[in-house]
Amino acid sequence: MTKGLTLTITSPHGITVTNAYHHIVSYSGDENYFNFTLCAYSSEANYTAGKLPLTQTSYTFTPDLTSTTNFLQQAYDYLMSLDDFSGYTEVTSSDA
C-alpha cells in the first residue's frame, strides 16, 4: 500500500526540494466524492518528526466503488495519474 510519494518540487517561496515527501494528511468523503489534503515535506524524516509542510493542497475525486482498493489508496492512485506528479516515486508500506 502506498504511504507517500516523493517528487521534486519548488515551494511557493522559490525553494526547490529534490525528492520532497508527499503524504495525505487528512481525508473525508463517501461513495460520491472523496476529499483529501496532501502535504509536501522536505523529507519523510521531517514529516515523521512533525515538522511543518512546505506546501498543502486539497483534491477531490469520485471513488471507484467496484475497486478492490480502499479510498485512501485510490487517492494516491488519483495523484499518480495527474501530470503534476509525473516522475514521482511511490513510497510503500507492508503494514497496510
C-alpha positions in Angstrom: 0.0 0.0 0.0 1.2 3.5 -0.8 2.1 5.6 2.2 3.5 8.6 0.3 5.1 9.9 -2.8 8.4 11.6 -3.5 8.8 14.2 -6.2 11.0 17.2 -6.8 9.0 20.4 -6.1 9.6 24.2 -5.9 7.8 25.7 -2.9 5.8 28.9 -3.1 8.9 30.5 -1.5 11.0 29.6 -4.5 12.9 26.8 -2.8 13.5 23.6 -4.9 13.4 20.4 -2.9 14.6 17.2 -4.5 12.5 14.1 -3.5 10.1 16.0 -1.3 7.9 13.6 0.6 4.2 14.0 -0.1 1.7 12.5 2.3 -2.1 12.6 2.6 -2.7 14.1 6.0 -6.5 14.3 6.1 -9.4 13.0 4.2 -13.2 12.6 4.2 -16.0 11.6 1.9 -18.4 8.9 0.9 -19.3 6.9 -2.2 -20.0 10.1 -4.2 -16.8 12.1 -3.5 -13.5 11.8 -1.7 -11.7 15.0 -0.5 -8.2 14.9 0.8 -5.3 17.2 1.7 -1.8 16.4 0.5 1.2 18.0 2.3 4.7 18.1 0.9 7.7 17.9 3.4 11.4 18.3 2.7 11.8 14.6 3.7 9.9 11.7 5.1 12.0 12.1 8.3 10.8 15.7 8.7 7.2 14.5 8.2 7.7 11.8 10.9 9.3 14.4 13.2 6.2 16.6 13.0 7.8 19.4 11.0 5.6 21.9 9.1 4.9 21.1 5.5 6.3 23.1 2.6 3.0 23.0 0.7 -0.6 21.9 1.3 -3.1 21.2 -1.5 -6.6 19.9 -1.5 -8.0 17.5 -4.0 -11.4 15.8 -4.8 -12.2 12.8 -6.9 -15.1 10.3 -7.3 -14.1 6.9 -5.8 -14.5 3.7 -7.7 -16.9 1.6 -5.7 -16.1 -1.5 -7.8 -12.4 -1.3 -7.0 -10.7 -3.7 -4.5 -8.5 -0.9 -3.2 -9.7 1.4 -0.3 -10.4 5.1 -0.8 -7.1 6.2 0.6 -5.2 4.0 -1.9 -7.5 5.3 -4.7 -6.5 8.9 -3.6 -2.8 8.1 -4.1 -3.6 6.3 -7.4 -5.5 9.5 -8.5 -2.5 11.7 -7.7 -0.2 9.3 -9.6 -2.4 9.8 -12.7 -2.0 13.6 -12.7 0.5 15.4 -14.9 1.8 17.4 -11.9 3.0 14.1 -10.4 4.9 12.9 -13.5 8.2 11.4 -12.3 7.0 10.5 -8.8 8.5 7.7 -6.7 6.0 5.7 -4.7 6.8 5.1 -1.0 5.2 1.9 0.1 4.5 0.2 3.4 4.0 -3.5 4.0 2.0 -2.9 7.2 -1.1 -1.5 5.5 
